C-alpha cells in the first residue's frame, strides 16, 4: 500500500488504474469506507467521460455495493447492485478488456449473487 501511495503522490493527477489498485488494496485491508470513497471517485470520473467503458462503470458500482454491504448499508447497497447489473448489460465483451484480477463474467456472477442476497432472495449453489 505504501509503495502504491508513493507512486501516486509523484503524479500530478493519479490515473484511474492507480485509483483502482488503491481501492482493491483497501478492500484487502478491510478499510471499507476508504475503498468506497476511491470507487466513488473512479465512478465520478467515468460518468464524465462519454467513451468510458460500461464494464468499468459496472464494476465500480459493484464494488461500491460490496463496500456498502460491509458497512451494513443494505438498502443503498441494493440500489448500487441493481445499477451495476443494469450497467453490465451495456458492456460489449468484444470491445472491452478484462480486468486485472477477475474476468467480467466472474464479476457479473458476484453482482447477481449480491443483488439476490440483498433483496432477500434464496440463493442455491448446486
N, C-alpha and C positions, 0 to 999 in steps of 0.2 A: 504494500500500500504506500509506504514511504517513497519507494522508487517511482511509482506512478505519479505521486503528488509532485515530486521534484521535476519530473519531465513536464508535467502540465504547467507548473509555475514558470518554467522557462519560456513558455509560449505566451504571446500577447493575448490570444484567444484560444482556449482549448477546443480541439475538434470534437465532433460528435463521437468518434471512435474512442477518444480519450475519456469522455464522459461515460460512455457505455461501459468501458472496462472498470472505471471507478465505481459505477453503480453495481456491477456484478461482484466486485470485490467487497463492497459494503454489505451486500447480501450475505456473502460468505462469512463476514464478521458479525452478522446479525445486527447490523446498525440500520434498522428498518426505516426510521424517519429520514436519515441522511440519504439512503438509497432512493427512497420515494422522491425526495427533492431533486436528485440527479435525473431520474427518469422523467419527472415532470419538466425539467429544463430541456432535456432532449426533445420531448414531445412538443414543447413550445417552439423550438427551432424548426422541427419537421412540419408543423402546421403552417408555418410562414412560407414554406417552400412548396410551390405548386408541383414540382417534379419529384418530391420526396417519395420514397418507397412506401407503398401501403403496408408491406410486410414489416418494415421497420417501425412504422407507427403502431401497427397491431401488437408487435412485441413489446413496445414501450407501455402501451395500455395494459397489456397482460401483466407486466412486472409491477406496474402501479397497483393493479388489482391484488396481486400476491402480497405486496407490501402492506396494503390497507388491511388485508385479511390478518396478517401477522400482528397488526396493531388493533385488532378487534373492531374494525370499522366495516362491519359486514354489508350494510346497505350500500355504502359508497363503493365498496369492493365489487359488489354485484353489478353496479352500473358500469364500472370500468371493464369487468369481464365481458359483459354484453357488448360494449363498444369495441372491445378487442376482437371478438368473434365477427362482428359486422365488418370491421375494417379488414380482417383477414380474408374475407370473401372478395375483396377488391384486388388481392395480390395476384400478379401474373408470374407464376412459377418459372416460366421460360425467360423472363426478363430480369428477375431479381436473383441476387446471390444469396446463398445460405449464410447463416450467422456463424460466428467462430466457435460456438460451444454446442449447439444443437441444430439439427435441420428443422426447417419450418414445420414439417408435419408433427414432430415431437412437441413443438410449441403449441400448435393447434390442439393437439390432444390434451395438453395441460390446460389450455383455455377452456375447453369444453368441460373437462372434469371439475375445474374450479367453479365455473358458472353453475354447473349442476349441484355441486356441494353447497354453494352459497344460496342457491334457490331452494334448497331443502329436498332436492330430488334424490332418490335412491341411486347409488352407483354400484353396479355389479361388475366385478372383474372376473371374467370367466377363464 
